[in-house]
Amino acid sequence: MTDDREGHQVIASAPPACPDESTTAWALAARAGDPAAVERFVQALHRDVLRYVAHLCADPQAVEDLAQDTFLRALGSLHRFEGRSSARVWLLSIARRAVMDSYRYAATRPRLSDTADWQRAVESAQPRGLPGFDDGIALLDLLAALPDERREAFVLTQLAGLPYAEAARVSNCPVGTVRSRVARARSALVELVDSP
């Protein structure tokens, strides 16, 4: 690390060996008070958090809010991040807790509707005609058919690109369990796609 013109510590410009190393370095620099590192950290992991939250969350309208909640929680507890795992694993663990907390919160609130056919109102409010929208809906439907644990393992490893060991840390289970869940998820998805 070096100091910039204003005396802030900045990360040296040598390219890291992998993206996880750079995001972890940015998280550690952000922890030390570097505002540029905070911005780089958020930008580097924003898409991963959105993707992961979208696959954990049943409500597509809540994805942005949950991603924002994830980053607020992470930035609020950045002072406790020590870099023992990659910043991405740490952040996705926080995202998982944010989604679970939202489920718990939603379960305690009554659901009110002022329309007679609330399901039709929700369906008509969904966007249509966007490029890739129908494919995305088909993928979400296929993933929704998987049991929660298998879907989470599949999303972490196959969509978010985490190594199995890091996915195991996020899911708080052994690596072998993640491998098994991914294999079973793949088999189930193939069966679902091949079924008439």
Backbone bond lengths (Angstrom), bond angles and torsions (degrees), N, CA, C in turn:
res aa  C-N    CA-C-N  psi(-1)  N-CA   C-N-CA  omega(-1)  CA-C   N-CA-C  phi
1 M - - - 1.448 - - 1.519 109.14 -
2 T 1.311 114.78 148.07 1.452 121.01 177.88 1.514 108.29 -130.44
3 D 1.341 116.68 170.48 1.462 120.64 177.62 1.518 109.06 -100.79
4 D 1.360 115.61 139.92 1.460 119.12 175.68 1.527 108.79 -87.82
5 R 1.330 116.38 -170.78 1.468 120.89 -176.89 1.521 113.05 -61.28
6 E 1.334 116.48 -29.38 1.468 119.56 -177.23 1.520 112.36 -94.09
7 G 1.339 117.84 5.34 1.449 120.74 177.42 1.519 114.58 88.09
8 H 1.348 118.33 4.68 1.460 121.34 177.40 1.512 109.66 -80.92
9 Q 1.319 115.59 144.21 1.452 118.75 175.49 1.515 108.93 -75.79
10 V 1.315 116.76 134.81 1.456 121.81 177.61 1.519 108.82 -128.05
11 I 1.300 115.61 155.75 1.451 121.74 -178.64 1.527 108.79 -77.99
12 A 1.316 116.10 137.70 1.462 120.01 177.74 1.516 109.56 -60.55
13 S 1.313 117.44 153.10 1.452 121.11 -172.23 1.525 114.19 -83.67
14 A 1.330 120.00 1.73 1.461 120.77 178.34 1.520 109.10 -64.39
15 P 1.325 118.26 131.97 1.455 119.86 -177.16 1.521 111.50 -67.01
16 P 1.352 117.11 135.23 1.450 120.34 179.67 1.526 110.75 -73.79
17 A 1.328 115.81 165.43 1.460 120.80 -178.48 1.526 111.61 -68.00
18 C 1.318 118.30 -33.13 1.465 120.54 179.09 1.522 109.22 -149.80
19 P 1.326 117.17 160.20 1.465 120.44 -177.84 1.526 113.45 -58.89
20 D 1.350 117.72 -34.41 1.458 119.28 179.40 1.521 111.97 -63.60
21 E 1.336 116.49 -33.68 1.464 119.16 177.77 1.526 110.76 -66.34
22 S 1.337 117.09 -39.85 1.466 118.95 -179.46 1.524 110.88 -69.53
23 T 1.334 118.01 -41.17 1.468 118.79 179.59 1.521 110.60 -66.67
24 T 1.317 116.94 -35.70 1.464 119.64 177.23 1.530 110.01 -67.36
25 A 1.328 116.67 -40.70 1.470 120.03 177.41 1.530 110.56 -63.38
26 W 1.336 116.78 -39.93 1.474 119.55 178.33 1.527 110.70 -65.98
27 A 1.322 117.24 -38.98 1.470 120.19 178.53 1.519 110.43 -63.25
28 L 1.332 116.43 -42.08 1.464 119.31 179.31 1.530 111.24 -67.65
29 A 1.330 116.82 -38.47 1.471 120.01 177.46 1.530 110.08 -68.13
30 A 1.332 117.26 -38.09 1.468 120.91 177.23 1.526 110.01 -63.60
31 R 1.306 115.67 -39.34 1.465 120.84 176.95 1.524 111.09 -59.28
32 A 1.350 115.05 -34.21 1.466 120.36 179.73 1.531 112.22 -80.31
33 G 1.349 117.36 -3.04 1.453 120.21 175.25 1.512 115.74 105.74
34 D 1.313 119.43 11.88 1.462 122.23 -179.79 1.531 109.70 -83.69
35 P 1.351 118.29 109.19 1.475 120.56 -178.17 1.531 113.14 -65.79
36 A 1.319 117.94 -31.14 1.468 120.18 177.62 1.527 110.28 -67.76
37 A 1.314 117.03 -35.72 1.463 120.91 178.33 1.525 110.67 -67.64
38 V 1.328 117.28 -35.23 1.471 120.92 176.64 1.520 109.05 -60.04
39 E 1.329 116.28 -47.59 1.463 120.61 -178.94 1.525 111.17 -62.99
40 R 1.311 117.69 -44.09 1.477 120.80 179.44 1.527 110.98 -63.91
41 F 1.322 116.56 -41.66 1.460 122.24 179.20 1.531 110.45 -59.56
42 V 1.316 116.66 -48.50 1.469 120.99 -179.41 1.526 110.61 -65.22
43 Q 1.325 117.80 -46.44 1.466 120.92 -179.25 1.529 111.68 -62.24
44 A 1.322 116.97 -40.07 1.460 120.45 -176.64 1.524 112.40 -67.56
45 L 1.329 117.46 -31.41 1.460 120.24 -173.80 1.527 114.16 -110.23
46 H 1.314 117.53 -2.47 1.469 120.50 -176.63 1.527 111.95 -58.80
47 R 1.309 117.80 -45.63 1.470 120.89 -178.07 1.532 111.31 -65.56
48 D 1.327 117.31 -41.54 1.469 120.66 178.32 1.527 110.84 -61.36
49 V 1.320 116.15 -42.93 1.465 120.08 -179.88 1.525 109.92 -65.30
50 L 1.326 117.49 -45.12 1.465 120.36 178.49 1.524 111.22 -58.53
51 R 1.306 116.59 -46.89 1.466 121.05 -178.54 1.528 111.16 -62.82
52 Y 1.316 116.63 -44.66 1.457 120.83 -178.39 1.529 110.71 -66.35
53 V 1.317 117.00 -46.14 1.456 121.24 179.51 1.530 110.56 -62.82
54 A 1.323 117.11 -39.82 1.465 120.34 -179.49 1.516 111.55 -60.98
55 H 1.326 116.82 -34.56 1.460 119.32 -179.08 1.520 112.72 -84.01
56 L 1.309 117.80 -20.01 1.459 120.10 176.04 1.518 111.80 -87.22
57 C 1.304 115.82 -28.79 1.460 122.07 -170.98 1.531 110.81 -93.76
58 A 1.307 116.32 136.01 1.467 120.96 178.97 1.525 111.81 -83.45
59 D 1.307 118.08 -10.67 1.461 121.99 -175.79 1.529 110.50 -113.06
60 P 1.355 117.85 102.86 1.468 119.60 -178.47 1.528 113.02 -61.14
61 Q 1.318 116.74 -24.11 1.464 120.12 179.79 1.537 111.72 -72.06
62 A 1.326 117.07 -19.52 1.467 120.63 -176.25 1.521 113.24 -94.95
63 V 1.321 118.48 -4.72 1.469 121.80 -173.19 1.525 111.63 -59.54
64 E 1.317 117.62 -49.79 1.477 120.48 -178.89 1.529 111.11 -60.78
65 D 1.338 116.22 -43.09 1.464 119.76 179.96 1.529 111.38 -63.59
66 L 1.325 116.22 -40.96 1.463 119.57 179.76 1.523 111.82 -69.19
67 A 1.330 116.87 -36.05 1.467 119.75 176.16 1.526 109.64 -65.13
68 Q 1.316 116.30 -42.64 1.463 119.84 178.32 1.526 110.29 -63.36
69 D 1.332 116.60 -42.76 1.459 120.84 177.28 1.530 110.84 -59.71
70 T 1.331 116.01 -39.58 1.460 120.71 178.43 1.526 110.73 -59.61
71 F 1.335 116.40 -48.67 1.465 119.07 -178.87 1.521 111.91 -68.05
72 L 1.321 117.58 -35.73 1.470 119.35 176.65 1.524 110.52 -62.88
73 R 1.324 116.13 -44.17 1.467 119.53 177.43 1.530 110.95 -62.60
74 A 1.324 115.75 -44.27 1.468 119.87 -178.11 1.518 111.16 -63.84
75 L 1.320 116.94 -47.37 1.469 119.53 -178.58 1.523 110.95 -66.17
76 G 1.339 116.43 -32.35 1.462 119.80 176.94 1.518 113.38 -69.99
77 S 1.317 116.79 -26.04 1.468 119.36 -179.53 1.525 112.35 -113.33
78 L 1.312 116.27 15.82 1.461 121.01 179.76 1.531 111.89 -58.81
79 H 1.321 116.52 -29.92 1.464 119.76 179.96 1.531 112.38 -63.04
80 R 1.353 117.05 -18.62 1.463 120.72 179.15 1.531 112.23 -95.15
81 F 1.332 117.86 -9.39 1.462 120.90 -180.00 1.523 109.10 -72.56
82 E 1.331 116.33 123.64 1.463 120.93 -176.46 1.517 113.02 -111.65
83 G 1.348 117.37 -3.31 1.446 120.01 178.25 1.517 114.55 80.37
84 R 1.339 118.33 17.65 1.474 120.15 178.29 1.525 111.46 -70.33
85 S 1.317 116.72 -25.88 1.469 121.78 171.55 1.520 105.70 -124.34
86 S 1.317 116.21 172.43 1.460 117.70 178.83 1.530 109.48 -68.61
87 A 1.305 115.79 154.61 1.467 120.32 179.67 1.523 110.49 -63.22
88 R 1.327 117.40 -31.19 1.467 120.32 179.85 1.531 110.60 -66.70
89 V 1.326 117.32 -44.18 1.468 120.69 177.61 1.522 110.06 -61.84
90 W 1.317 116.16 -44.53 1.459 121.63 179.47 1.525 110.22 -60.27
91 L 1.332 117.05 -45.83 1.463 121.53 -177.52 1.529 111.44 -68.66
92 L 1.327 118.02 -40.43 1.466 119.92 178.76 1.526 111.59 -67.85
93 S 1.313 117.60 -29.11 1.469 120.70 173.39 1.524 110.16 -65.58
94 I 1.312 115.81 -40.16 1.467 120.25 177.23 1.532 109.72 -66.24
95 A 1.328 117.29 -40.78 1.461 121.44 178.10 1.524 110.66 -60.27
96 R 1.305 115.92 -42.40 1.479 120.20 179.38 1.525 110.28 -60.72
97 R 1.325 116.55 -44.84 1.469 119.96 178.68 1.526 111.35 -65.30
98 A 1.326 117.40 -36.81 1.473 120.38 178.59 1.531 110.45 -62.94
99 V 1.323 116.98 -42.66 1.466 120.04 179.13 1.523 110.39 -66.01
100 M 1.329 117.01 -45.38 1.472 120.15 179.60 1.525 110.75 -61.73
101 D 1.324 117.22 -40.79 1.465 120.34 177.36 1.525 111.17 -63.31
102 S 1.340 116.83 -36.85 1.468 119.20 179.11 1.519 110.69 -67.08
103 Y 1.343 117.17 -36.19 1.473 120.29 175.40 1.523 110.79 -63.35
104 R 1.316 115.77 -44.81 1.468 119.70 179.69 1.527 110.62 -62.16
105 Y 1.315 116.03 -43.11 1.460 120.60 -179.93 1.531 110.90 -64.78
106 A 1.334 116.28 -44.40 1.468 120.24 -179.20 1.524 111.63 -64.52
107 A 1.310 116.72 -32.90 1.460 120.19 -179.14 1.523 112.10 -68.06
108 T 1.321 116.96 -22.89 1.462 120.06 -179.00 1.517 113.12 -90.73
109 R 1.319 117.57 -8.04 1.466 121.26 -177.57 1.515 111.08 -101.97
110 P 1.329 117.06 139.95 1.469 118.89 175.76 1.523 110.10 -73.16
111 R 1.315 116.24 149.80 1.461 121.08 178.81 1.517 108.48 -105.99
112 L 1.309 115.07 118.08 1.454 121.12 -178.75 1.521 110.04 -111.08
113 S 1.310 115.58 146.77 1.458 120.34 177.66 1.518 108.21 -142.38
114 D 1.332 115.81 132.02 1.466 119.33 179.91 1.530 111.85 -98.36
115 T 1.306 117.16 10.41 1.451 121.00 178.29 1.531 109.30 -116.84
116 A 1.299 116.09 146.40 1.467 120.58 -177.20 1.530 111.28 -66.52
117 D 1.323 117.38 -41.39 1.456 121.37 -178.32 1.524 109.12 -114.02
118 W 1.334 116.44 77.80 1.458 120.98 -174.89 1.527 111.62 -65.79
119 Q 1.325 117.72 -32.23 1.461 119.91 -178.97 1.527 110.62 -65.41
120 R 1.314 117.27 -42.00 1.465 121.31 178.13 1.535 110.75 -65.05
121 A 1.329 116.57 -38.20 1.465 120.50 178.57 1.528 110.87 -63.49
122 V 1.326 117.36 -40.99 1.469 121.37 179.37 1.518 110.09 -66.63
123 E 1.333 117.13 -45.06 1.470 120.80 -179.46 1.523 111.49 -63.42
124 S 1.299 118.49 -37.95 1.466 120.57 -179.06 1.525 111.92 -73.75
125 A 1.330 117.31 -19.88 1.469 120.75 179.51 1.526 112.21 -82.81
126 Q 1.337 118.62 -11.15 1.455 121.73 -178.78 1.525 110.21 -73.23
127 P 1.343 117.76 142.64 1.466 120.79 179.44 1.527 111.45 -67.49
128 R 1.303 116.56 147.34 1.463 122.52 179.23 1.520 109.11 -133.18
129 G 1.317 115.43 157.13 1.459 120.54 173.69 1.522 115.17 76.43
130 L 1.312 118.52 10.11 1.462 120.42 178.10 1.521 109.03 -82.62
131 P 1.337 118.72 144.35 1.465 120.04 178.68 1.529 110.66 -59.24
132 G 1.317 115.67 128.50 1.452 120.88 179.08 1.509 115.02 78.14
133 F 1.333 117.92 -0.78 1.457 120.99 -176.11 1.524 111.06 -62.98
134 D 1.334 116.55 -48.16 1.462 119.92 -178.60 1.529 111.70 -64.55
135 D 1.334 117.60 -38.14 1.461 120.44 176.53 1.525 110.50 -64.07
136 G 1.316 115.75 -40.14 1.462 119.96 178.26 1.516 111.71 -63.89
137 I 1.333 116.44 -40.00 1.460 120.58 177.79 1.526 109.80 -64.95
138 A 1.337 117.13 -42.20 1.467 120.75 178.62 1.527 110.29 -61.42
139 L 1.333 117.23 -43.03 1.456 120.69 178.40 1.526 110.76 -63.84
140 L 1.326 116.69 -43.95 1.466 119.66 178.99 1.522 110.95 -61.91
141 D 1.334 116.88 -39.58 1.465 120.35 178.02 1.524 110.99 -63.43
142 L 1.336 116.48 -43.23 1.458 120.00 178.90 1.528 110.65 -63.72
143 L 1.323 116.26 -45.75 1.465 119.75 -179.83 1.527 111.45 -65.88
144 A 1.335 117.16 -34.61 1.462 120.79 179.77 1.526 111.55 -65.08
145 A 1.328 116.91 -24.29 1.469 120.76 179.67 1.524 111.92 -75.01
146 L 1.322 117.44 -15.07 1.466 120.99 179.82 1.521 110.67 -80.92
147 P 1.335 117.38 149.23 1.467 119.51 171.65 1.539 109.34 -60.86
148 D 1.312 116.65 150.78 1.472 122.19 -174.07 1.529 113.77 -51.92
149 E 1.334 117.25 -46.36 1.466 119.94 -176.20 1.523 111.05 -65.33
150 R 1.333 117.25 -40.65 1.459 120.50 179.58 1.524 110.87 -68.93
151 R 1.334 116.45 -40.18 1.466 119.93 179.01 1.529 110.16 -62.37
152 E 1.327 116.60 -44.09 1.466 119.98 -179.47 1.526 110.60 -62.07
153 A 1.334 117.49 -46.22 1.468 120.61 -179.90 1.520 110.92 -62.71
154 F 1.324 117.44 -41.06 1.460 121.77 179.85 1.532 110.71 -64.98
155 V 1.316 116.75 -46.25 1.469 120.90 -178.85 1.522 110.89 -63.74
156 L 1.329 117.05 -44.02 1.465 120.13 -178.95 1.523 112.07 -62.46
157 T 1.331 116.58 -44.39 1.463 119.40 -174.07 1.516 113.14 -88.13
158 Q 1.321 118.18 -40.55 1.458 120.89 -172.67 1.528 113.49 -93.04
159 L 1.321 117.73 -30.56 1.465 119.45 -179.85 1.528 112.33 -102.03
160 A 1.335 116.86 -43.57 1.468 119.22 179.12 1.532 111.39 -83.98
161 G 1.344 117.41 -15.96 1.456 121.17 174.79 1.518 115.79 78.10
162 L 1.329 117.37 19.67 1.465 119.09 178.84 1.520 110.59 -74.02
163 P 1.312 118.38 143.47 1.461 120.36 170.03 1.536 109.07 -63.26
164 Y 1.312 116.33 156.86 1.464 120.29 -176.69 1.535 111.82 -58.12
165 A 1.314 117.97 -39.19 1.468 121.04 -178.83 1.530 110.93 -63.06
166 E 1.322 117.05 -40.82 1.459 119.86 179.72 1.523 110.86 -71.85
167 A 1.332 117.04 -37.69 1.468 120.58 176.29 1.528 109.99 -62.24
168 A 1.327 116.48 -35.54 1.463 120.54 177.86 1.525 110.60 -65.02
169 R 1.328 116.85 -39.48 1.472 119.95 177.66 1.520 111.04 -65.14
170 V 1.336 116.91 -42.52 1.468 120.49 179.16 1.519 110.00 -62.90
171 S 1.326 116.94 -43.61 1.466 121.88 -176.62 1.522 113.08 -82.71
172 N 1.328 116.56 -9.72 1.453 122.15 179.74 1.529 111.48 60.39
173 C 1.345 115.37 50.49 1.462 121.49 178.31 1.531 108.54 -148.19
174 P 1.337 117.76 167.33 1.465 120.63 179.61 1.535 112.55 -66.06
175 V 1.330 116.44 155.69 1.464 122.42 -179.89 1.521 110.51 -60.89
176 G 1.322 117.40 -41.15 1.460 120.98 179.54 1.518 112.37 -60.16
177 T 1.317 116.12 -34.71 1.464 120.36 177.85 1.520 110.18 -66.82
178 V 1.320 116.95 -40.86 1.470 120.31 177.97 1.527 109.71 -63.36
179 R 1.322 117.07 -45.57 1.472 120.34 178.94 1.533 111.10 -58.29
180 S 1.312 116.35 -44.07 1.462 121.26 179.89 1.526 110.92 -64.11
181 R 1.337 116.46 -43.79 1.466 120.25 -179.69 1.529 111.34 -63.46
182 V 1.326 116.42 -40.51 1.467 119.90 179.29 1.524 110.28 -65.62
183 A 1.322 117.00 -44.22 1.469 120.43 179.76 1.524 110.55 -61.42
184 R 1.310 116.79 -43.64 1.466 120.54 179.50 1.523 111.11 -68.05
185 A 1.328 117.04 -36.56 1.470 120.14 177.44 1.521 110.30 -64.32
186 R 1.324 116.97 -43.55 1.477 120.48 178.20 1.521 110.63 -59.36
187 S 1.337 116.44 -47.19 1.469 120.07 -179.98 1.522 111.12 -60.39
188 A 1.323 116.11 -43.94 1.468 120.29 -179.83 1.527 110.92 -64.15
189 L 1.336 117.09 -40.99 1.471 120.08 179.37 1.529 111.04 -65.09
190 V 1.322 117.49 -40.08 1.467 120.67 178.08 1.528 109.36 -62.32
191 E 1.321 116.85 -44.31 1.462 120.59 178.13 1.523 111.31 -61.44
192 L 1.316 117.03 -42.36 1.471 120.79 -179.99 1.532 111.68 -64.50
193 V 1.327 116.69 -40.55 1.459 120.48 -179.66 1.520 110.21 -69.97
194 D 1.328 117.89 -38.52 1.460 121.69 -178.04 1.524 113.47 -78.46
195 S 1.341 117.90 -18.43 1.461 119.33 -178.01 1.530 110.25 -73.83
196 P 1.375 116.35 145.56 1.474 119.39 -177.30 1.498 113.04 -71.04
